[in-house]
């Protein structure tokens, strides 16, 4: 699938794209003959159940001139990442680790939209939080 953006890209835009399944009908462009559709309907009645799976995604349309400006503030227990730029930043591989045994939680991910912020909190001083800050194609490993 290819999407073409014909207008101005002065800021970031977001769209939800959904792919919804449908059962074939003759007038909906499935290129099936009347005989094939009859066969399909007969098989459908025999099965008694139709399982249809759809899916969706969020489409990010980046600005023509993306500007990344991540501001990071922290104290002993909390780190706040604020996105002052005009394009989304991603916090990848967010992991909380216990220092003595270095046992880590499952990795997580967070998208920080322009003007937004994300907060990481430690439950104790023995914890370390690691993550990867992704600004466009630039990646930086961070921890606190």
C-alpha positions as CSV (number, residue, x, y, z in Angstrom):
1,X,0.0,0.0,0.0
2,X,1.3,3.5,-0.8
3,X,-0.2,6.7,0.6
4,X,0.4,10.0,-1.1
5,X,0.1,13.2,0.9
6,X,-0.8,16.0,-1.6
7,X,-1.0,19.0,0.7
8,X,1.3,21.2,2.9
9,X,3.2,19.4,5.7
10,X,3.8,22.3,8.0
11,X,3.1,20.2,11.1
12,X,2.7,16.6,12.1
13,X,-0.6,14.9,11.2
14,X,-2.1,11.6,12.5
15,X,-4.6,9.3,10.8
16,X,-6.1,6.0,11.9
17,X,-6.1,3.5,9.1
18,X,-8.4,0.5,9.4
19,X,-8.6,-2.7,7.3
20,X,-12.0,-4.3,7.8
21,X,-12.8,-7.7,6.3
22,X,-16.0,-8.2,4.3
23,X,-17.6,-11.3,2.9
24,X,-17.5,-11.5,-0.9
25,X,-20.5,-10.3,-2.9
26,X,-20.9,-10.1,-6.7
27,X,-21.2,-6.4,-6.9
28,X,-18.2,-5.5,-4.7
29,X,-15.4,-6.1,-7.1
30,X,-14.1,-9.4,-5.9
31,X,-13.6,-10.7,-9.5
32,X,-15.4,-13.9,-8.6
33,X,-17.8,-15.6,-11.0
34,X,-21.4,-16.2,-10.0
35,X,-20.5,-19.9,-9.7
36,X,-17.6,-19.2,-7.4
37,X,-19.8,-17.0,-5.2
38,X,-22.4,-19.8,-5.0
39,X,-19.7,-22.3,-4.0
40,X,-18.4,-19.9,-1.3
41,X,-21.9,-19.4,0.1
42,X,-22.5,-23.2,0.2
43,X,-19.3,-23.8,2.0
44,X,-20.1,-20.9,4.4
45,X,-23.4,-22.6,5.4
46,X,-21.6,-25.9,6.0
47,X,-19.0,-24.3,8.3
48,X,-21.6,-22.4,10.3
49,X,-19.0,-19.9,11.6
50,X,-17.1,-17.1,9.9
51,X,-14.0,-15.7,11.5
52,X,-13.1,-12.4,10.1
53,X,-10.0,-10.5,11.3
54,X,-9.5,-6.8,10.8
55,X,-6.6,-4.6,11.9
56,X,-5.7,-1.0,12.1
57,X,-2.7,1.3,12.5
58,X,-1.9,4.9,13.2
59,X,-0.3,6.8,10.3
60,X,2.1,9.6,11.3
61,X,2.7,12.1,8.5
62,X,5.9,13.9,9.5
63,X,6.4,17.6,8.8
64,X,8.6,18.7,5.8
65,X,11.2,20.0,8.2
66,X,11.1,18.0,11.4
67,X,12.7,19.7,14.4
68,X,13.6,17.6,17.4
69,X,14.0,19.3,20.8
70,X,13.7,16.9,23.8
71,X,14.0,18.4,27.2
72,X,14.9,16.0,30.0
73,X,14.5,16.9,33.7
74,X,15.0,14.6,36.6
75,X,15.2,14.3,40.4
76,X,16.0,11.1,42.5
77,X,12.8,9.2,41.7
78,X,11.3,10.8,38.5
79,X,12.5,11.7,35.0
80,X,10.3,13.7,32.6
81,X,11.0,13.8,28.9
82,X,9.2,16.8,27.2
83,X,9.0,17.1,23.4
84,X,9.4,20.7,22.5
85,X,9.9,19.9,18.8
86,X,7.5,19.6,15.9
87,X,7.8,15.8,15.3
88,X,7.1,12.7,17.5
89,X,9.9,11.2,19.5
90,X,10.0,7.6,20.6
91,X,11.2,6.1,23.9
92,X,12.2,2.6,22.9
93,X,13.3,-0.3,25.1
94,X,12.1,1.3,28.4
95,X,13.2,-1.1,31.1
96,X,13.2,-0.9,34.9
97,X,16.1,-3.0,36.4
98,X,16.8,-4.0,40.1
99,X,20.5,-3.1,40.7
100,X,21.6,-5.9,43.0
101,X,20.6,-8.8,40.8
102,X,20.2,-6.7,37.6
103,X,16.8,-8.3,37.1
104,X,14.9,-6.3,34.5
105,X,11.2,-5.9,33.6
106,X,9.9,-6.4,30.1
107,X,10.8,-3.7,27.6
108,X,8.2,-1.0,26.8
109,X,7.8,1.8,24.3
110,X,6.2,5.2,24.4
111,X,5.5,7.8,21.7
112,X,5.8,11.5,22.8
113,X,3.8,13.8,20.5
114,X,4.9,17.4,19.9
115,X,4.1,19.4,23.0
116,X,3.7,16.3,25.1
117,X,5.7,14.7,27.8
118,X,6.3,11.3,29.4
119,X,7.3,10.5,32.9
120,X,9.4,7.6,34.2
121,X,9.3,6.8,37.9
122,X,11.5,4.7,40.1
123,X,9.8,2.7,42.9
124,X,13.1,2.7,44.9
125,X,16.6,4.2,44.8
126,X,18.0,0.7,43.9
127,X,16.2,0.7,40.6
128,X,17.7,1.9,37.3
129,X,15.6,2.8,34.3
130,X,17.1,2.4,30.8
131,X,15.7,3.5,27.5
132,X,16.6,4.5,24.0
133,X,15.6,8.1,22.9
134,X,14.8,8.1,19.2
135,X,14.6,11.4,17.4
136,X,14.0,10.7,13.7
137,X,17.0,8.5,12.7
138,X,19.1,9.5,15.7
139,X,19.2,7.1,18.7
140,X,20.7,7.7,22.1
141,X,20.9,5.2,25.0
142,X,19.9,6.8,28.3
143,X,19.5,5.7,31.9
144,X,18.9,7.1,35.4
